[in-house]
Amino acid sequence: MRLPCLLLAAALAVPAAATETMPPAPPPKAKSEKALTLGASYTIDLAVAGRGSNRLHRLDRLDLTGALASERFGWSGGRLFVRLLGNSGTRPNEDAGTLQGVDNIEVDKDGLRLFEAWVEQDLGRGSVRLGAYDVNSEFYFTDSSALLLGPSFGIGGELSGTGPRGPAIFPYSALALRGEAKVGRSGLVRAAVVNADAGTLTDRGGLGLGFREGVLGIAEAGSEGPGGKLMVGGWAWSHRHDRLGKEGQARSLGAYVLAERPFGERLTGFARLGISDGRTSSFRGGWQAGFTVAPAPLGGKDSALALGLHQAFLSRGERSAVADDGLRRAHSEHGAELTYRERFFDFVAVQPSVQLIRHPGGLAEARPALVGTLRLGWEY
């Protein structure tokens, strides 16, 4: 636990320098002078996961977005956003055997889905958003970790593994009401109530509207601006869910803190720490830390280099389940990732990545999983 604490302290102690936000970022807002903004991207991952398998996995994702500003229609400060995702391919984590996953575009079911569809109203010093929503588009999010392929760098496992189908994060969204308010020069308060029945309109069962499973409440507050980001957040489920490794049900809750700071004009570091009660999920807490350099050393003007470390601590229920199978349990699953991205012609990106995960699956005697991935991307 010393590493994330030291990084958090360093991030807060070093004076910040202004720098541009690292890509990729949450869905862009449509400019007021342009009524309709469209976007499209296509990503292909070619991955090999070690531990005795030489299978080449192929995954792909089609991402289509549209943002419509309302000013030209007599509605001031409104915005409509829609996002379609199409995912297909094999599953490299079947070979890697990790609890957190190894590729952030891997899905358990292929198909085209309406992932986000919401309307937002600008209130001057804040905004309100209503519709099918991705929690990780704004909550528990750091720009400088978004280049990394490991799913744990998107949102902590102590939150992503909770709920009846997980929270409303990729590849499932949920009906949500989100409010946001700016405080002072850089202060920010954000909160959302999210339907616990996550899904999408195009999946079987559709987007849950009945709230039979209850809701997820999540909030974060802190400061965000050119000089960096420091946020403290908390979350809780309204309904009880099945306990892991024990009979009965329990209500799940947790908290997190994240820091992100630029160091000079090219380097941006991040550190995140999350905890939970651990009664209904595989993890009771974890941390992620690393940095992104953009442009990368010896790279082009649009290149980027990122290094990330992560560790997720197994919950008592997960450790008991491993022991019940006659296997020796580990206290955590942890690893590292190094990735580099280079852009060509402003719309083509090539990104190799290497990951090493120790104690995959929470097994003390499991061989480390070495995962190599080549990501190819096209953007419009």
N, C-alpha and C positions, 0 to 999 in steps of 0.2 A: 504493500500500500504506500511505500515511501515515494515511489516514482511519480504517481499522479499528484500527490500533495506538493512535491518539490516543483513540478511543472506549473501547478496552479499558483504557487507563491511567486515563481519567477515571472509568470505572465502578468501578475498584478504589480510586481515591483519595478519592472523595466519600463521606462517611458515609451509611449506608443508613437509611431510615425504614421502619417496618413498613407493609405494605399488603396488600390482598387479591390473590390470584393472578388474572392476567388470563385471561379466557375466549378461545377454547375450550381445554380441558385434555384430557389423556388420559382413557380410559374411567374413570368414577367407581367407587369401591369401594362395594359394598353395605354399608349400615349394619348393625351387629351385631343391632339390634333388629328389623330388617326382613329376612326370609328372601329375598324376591325383589324385585329392583329392575328395572323396565322403562323403556326410553327409546325415543323415536322422533323423527325429524326429516326434513323434506323441503326440499330446496334447488333453486331454479331460477336459472340464470344466463342472462342475455341479454347477448350480447357482440358488439361490432363491432371488428374488427382492421383498422387502416389499411393503408397501402401500396397504395392504389389499389382496394381492394375495399370495397364497401358492404354485403356480406352480413351479415344478422343471424343470429347463431348462438344456438341454444337448447340448453342442457345441463341435466340434472337428476340429482339423487341422492336416493335413499331410504335412510335409515340407521336400522336397528333394532337395539337392544342389550338384553341381558338379563344380569343378574348375580345369582347365587344363592349366598347365604352358607350355610355348612354347620353352624352351631352348633345349629340346631333338629333336626338329624338325627344328633346325637351325634358329629360330627366337628369338633374344635376348630380354629379358625384357617384353615379351607379356604374357597376361593371359586372358582366356575365362571363364566366370562365367555364370551358368544357375541355375535358381531356380524355382521349381514347387511347387505350393500350392494347397491343396485340403481342402475345408472348407464345413462344413454342420452343421445343428443343428437349434435350436430355437433361439429366440431373447429376452434375458432378459431385454433389454432396453424398450421393449413394456410395461413391468410392472413398471419399474423404472420411465419412462417418462422423462429422462434427455435430454438435448440438446447436451451434449458431449459424451454420451455413458458410459457404465460401464464395458465393456469387450473388450479387444483389439484383440480378434479373431472372434468377431461377424461380420457377413457379411449380406448384404441385398439379396444375391442370392447364393445358394449352387452351388458347382461345382469344377472341377479341372481346374486350370489356370496356364499358363506359366507366372510367375510373373516378373522374371528378366532374361535377356539374353543380356550380354554386353561383349565387349572386351576392355581390358585396356593395355596401353603401358607405361612402366616405362621409365622416362626421367632422371633418376638420382636424381635430387633434386625436382622432381615432377612427375606427371603422367597425362595422358589423358584417358578418359573413354567414350565409345560410345555404345549406345544400349538402350534396355528397362530397365528403371532405377527407383529405389525407392528413392525419394528425402530424406525421413526420415532416410535412411540407413547411411547418412553422415551429412546432414544439420539438425540443431535444435535438436541435439541428445546429450544426456548425459547418460553415462554407468550406473551410480548409480541410475537412475530413471527407468531403463529398466525392473527391476524385478516387478514393480508395474503393476497391470492389467488395471487400468484406462487409456483410450485412451489419455487423456489430458497430461499424463506424457511422451507420445511419441513425440507429436508435439502440439504446442499451437492451441487452437480453432480458434483464430483470423486469422490463415493461413489455417488450415485444412478445414474450412467452406467456402473458396472462390473458384472461378473458375466454369466452366460449370458442372464438375463432381467432383469438388475438385481437389487439386493438385495430383501429381503422388505419392500417398502414399497408403498403404494397404487399400483395396484389389486391387487397380488399379495402374499400372505403366504407363510409357509413354516414347517415344523416346526422348533421351536426349544426350547432349554433355557436359561433365564435365571436367574441368581442375583444377589441384591442384599443388601448389608450396610451398616448404619449404623455410623459411627465417630465417637465423641465426641458433641458436641452437634449438629453440622450436617454432619459428614463423611459421604460416601456413596461406595461402590464398587459398580459394576454391570458385569456381564459376561454375554455370551451366545454360544452356539454355534448357528448358524442354517444350515439346509439351503440349499445354493446353488441348488437346483432350485425356484425360487419359482413359485407358482401358487395356485389355490384349489380346494377340493373340488368346486365346481360348474363349473369350467372344463374344457375338453377336456384330457385328460391328468391332471387332478386334482391333488391335493396330493402332491408328490413325497415318497416314503418311502424310496427306495433309496439316497440319498446318492451317486448315481453321479457327480454333478458336484462332489462335495466339500462343504465347508462355508465359511461366512463366520464368522470370529471377530471379535468387537467388544467393547470394554471402555471404560469411562470412570470417572473418579474426580475428586472435588473436594468442594465444599461446596454445600449447597442448603438454603434456609430463608427465613423472612420477610424477612431482610435482603438477599437476593439469591442469585445462583447463579453459580458459577465451576466449570467442568468442563473436563478435558483428556481426550481420547479417542483411541483408535487402532483400526485395523481391518486385516484381511488375509484374502485368499482362500487356501484350502489348495491348490487346483488352478490350473494355468496356463490362461489364456484367450488367444484370438487377439489378436495385436498390431494396433493401429490404424495403417494406412499402411505396414506392413512385414510380411514373411513371418515365420512362426514364432509362438510363444506366449510369454507371460510371466506371472509371478505378480504380482498387483496388491495394493498396500497403501497406507495413508495415515494421517493424523492430523488432529486438529482441536482447537480451543480455543474455548470460548464463555463469554461473560459476560452477566449480566442483573442490573440493579440498579434498585430503585425510587428516585426522586428526589422526595421529598414524598409526598403522599397520592394523587396522580392520575397522575403521569408515571412510566413504566417504560421504560428504555432497554435495548437489546441490541446485542451485537457478536459476530460469529462469523468465524473464519478457519480454512480447511481446505486441506490440501495432499495430493497423491498423487504416485506415480511417473509417472502420465500415460501409461503405455505401452499400456493397453488401453481407454482412454476418451477422450472428446473434451476433457476438462479436466484440467489439472495442478494446479489449485487455484482458490480463490475466497474471497470474503468477502461478508458481508451485515451491515448495520447499520441501526438505526432506533430508533423509539420508538412507544409507544402511550399515549394519554391517555384515561383513563376515570374519571369521565364526561368527555365531550368538552366543550370550551368552547361555551356556549350550547345544549348538548344536554340531553336528559333524563337521569335518574339511571342508566339502563341503556345510555347511548350510549357510543361509543368512536371515537376518531380515531387512525389509524396512518399512519406514513410509513416507507418502507423503501428503502434503496439496496442494489444488489448488483452484483458484478462477478465474472465467471468467466473465467479465463485459459486460452486454448486450448492443448491439448497439441501436441507436435511432430507426432504422427501426424495430428491433425485439420487442422493448418495445412498439412501436406504434401498431404493429400487435396484441400483447397481449391485449392492452387496447381496440382495436377495437372489440375484441371478448367479451367485457364486463367483463374482468377479471382484477384484480389488479396486476400490474406488479411489479417485483423485479428489483433491480439494478444489481444483479449478481446471478450466480449459483455457489455454492462453496461446498467443501466437503473435506473429509480426507479418507485415506486408510492405513490399517495396514496389512502386509502380511509376511509370514514366509515360507521359503522353506528348505526342508531337502532332501538330496540325499541318495540313497541306491544302493549298488552294482555298483557305478560309472555311471549308465545309467538310473536309475529310480528316479524320483523326485516327491515329494508330497508337495503341496503348498496351504494351506488355506489362504483366504483373506477376509477381512471385509471392506466395504465401507459405508460411510454415506454422502449423498448428500442433501444439503439444497436448498430450492427453485427450485426443479427440474422443468425443462421446462420454467424457468424464471417467475414462478408464485409465488407471494408473499404469498398466503394463501395455497399453496400446502404442503401436509404433507412431511416431510423428507423421502427420500428413503434409506432404509437400505438393502444392498446387501451382501449376503454371498456366497462365491465361493470356491469350492474345485478344484484345478487344479492338474491333474495327467499327468506326462510327461515321455516319453521314448526317449532316444537319442542314436544315433550310430555314 
